[in-house]
Amino acid sequence: MSKFRIVALAMLLPIAVAETHADEQVTTAMDRTGLTLTVYQGNLTLIHEERRIAVNRDITSLAVTDIPPAIIPESVSASSSPSDKLRVTGQVFETGVLTPEALLGAAVGKSVQIVHTSKLSGEETFVSADVLRAQGREALVRTEDGIRSVTTDRIVFDSLPPGLRSKPTLVLDLATDGTTAPGHLTLRYLTSGLHWRTDYVAELNESETAIRLTGWVSLTNNSGIPFRDATLRLVSGSLNRAGGDRNRGVSKALMMRAEAMAPAPSQSVVSDLHIFDFDHSVSVSGKETRQLALLPATEVPVEKEYRLEGNGGQFNRPVNGLQRNNPSIRFHIRNTVADGLGRGLPGGAMRFYATDKGGSLLLGENNIGYTPPGEKVTVTVGRAIDITSERRQTDFRRDGLPKNVMETAHAIVLRNGSPRDVSVTVVENIPGDWTMLSESQSHTKESAGQAAWDVAIPAGGKTELTYRVRTRF
């Protein structure tokens, strides 16, 4: 009986679909003649589609399938051609999807056929039943023998309820001139579910003076449908949105696929948005992350810096004891043509690697913001454990000075446990108006509130930096 029931349903459902949408034409992804994905940072994509359709005098609506379930319906713009024979007069986005649960819910208060199995013979027969209540795939039904509970695999539905489809569908109302001819549909809409991020790989040379820099874009598709042979545009910039993020809770990416290195995408600026256009078509399946070459491997000079920065809290009060710290390790990259770059770099994670006899080592990683041509990229990869500092306040004076004026003296001892000479940039954040009264070596001003010293430390040795400063708050 089970085999018969499956065959009967397979014959019944297409007939029901045809009866429900008899005046409707369906267009699928197979009808696409053009597809452009413009993916913004922040879970938003503008999709532009071109599809071929047929103008039929008997058709009053067009069902557009293979569109993302997370589409923003109010953003849909549809037009058709030839305009003198075909016009789009209205649209509705139908989200009611054909599932056992949806079929059962629509059957409440109606009669269905359920499969009854004889306890004596085991024979299966159809029995009429009224659906009283439905929850999930289970229903309470009333038959001649009383009320019982059954699941959807024991129910035969004789028709499809209106409004249920096999997938979310955009239905367009059409007006024709009463003739039959080939036609063309143009769709533009916004959707969530597509994301992109940038990752940079920086391979440091042995002398730590240059890197081999490679950039990748990771495009993740959680929109609910695959996209084939699409023109891809990535947009970097700050985009204001009404109503905030409309992410509908799509699932996480399950796969990652990397493509071979290809020429870098071309760049352009529209208003204040930076556009990256890929010169080859891109396909990305559902629940997949695909990597695309953004920046081919490029040799780029770098400057390494050890930086020790104070927090500025020791200038307006007495401070006892020692403050110990290690300087951070930073690399500076100039985004210029002369240094092998000179192009806009989207924000993302930059990871530094080094190589020794055992293989590759991750030195550290840091996020960078969008970097226009001519600007400098600074990446902090960690802290130097072989370089230590001890900071102490050696004097605090307020007596005999004008109101809100203080003098403090400081000593910073830097020790170098590594086998090579190093230089550490010591930066003190000094609040208020300040004047340097004395110092063991000359400082420079990085900004109005920052004094900086480049302190040389011999291998295995130490250097002490001292200074006295007057501040007014």
MODARA-V398644 format. One record per helix or strand of 2 or more residues. SS is the DSSP state (~ for helix, > for strand). FROM is the first residue (numbers start at 0). TO is the last residue. If there is no record, write none. Layout:
{{SS:FROM:TO} {SS:FROM:TO}}
This chain:
{{~:1:19} {>:23:26} {~:28:30} {>:31:39} {>:43:54} {>:60:63} {>:70:80} {>:85:93} {~:99:105} {>:110:116} {>:123:134} {>:137:142} {>:145:150} {~:151:153} {>:154:155} {>:168:175} {>:180:190} {>:193:203} {>:209:220} {>:226:235} {>:254:257} {>:265:269} {>:272:276} {>:281:283} {>:287:300} {>:302:308} {>:322:324} {>:327:333} {~:336:338} {>:347:355} {>:358:367} {>:375:382} {>:386:396} {>:404:415} {>:421:428} {>:432:438} {>:443:446} {>:449:456} {>:461:471}}
